[in-house]
Structures are given as C-alpha cells and as structure tokens.
C-alpha cells in the first residue's frame, strides 16, 4: 500500500522526453496524492529478486534516466501459483 506522488511523477515527465502541454506545471495533485494504492513498487521487486538470486523478468527497468520503472504483472502469476503449490505440501 502506498501513495503515488503524482506531482513528482509529473515533474519527472516534464523534464524528460514527455515534455508537452499535457504535463503543465501548477496542477494541484493534493487530492490525487491522498489516494492509497495497492500494488508493488518496481524498485523493491527488483531489489528482492536480486537479493534472493531469483531471475525475474517482470521488472521493466529504465534504459536511461528519462524513463520510469514499470512492472509486467502477468509475470507474477506463475511464481505465485508455484509458491502456493509449495505451501500446500
């Protein structure tokens, strides 16, 4: 559970390759940033996979400092099903 910092993400988009009128500064994100989200944080997933030595291709790492991290949630299905299977043993 986390709060998405929309204003910081907007700033990231405005300084990168996505600099256009849709991402104008001065937008009030205070209400959007109060919303609690459920999900994974890509950097935490990447770090956990590295720490455990697990080869996981569900993290979409940025190729440069102008891109954002992403996750391919479909890649979580098989490992989660396998983990549930092992827990039932």
Buried (B, 14 or more C-beta within 10 A) or exposed (E): EEEBEBBEEBEBBBEBEBEEEEBEEEEEBEEBEEEEEEEBEBEEBBEEBEEEEEEBEBBBEEEEEEBEBEBEEEBBEEEEEEEEEEEEE
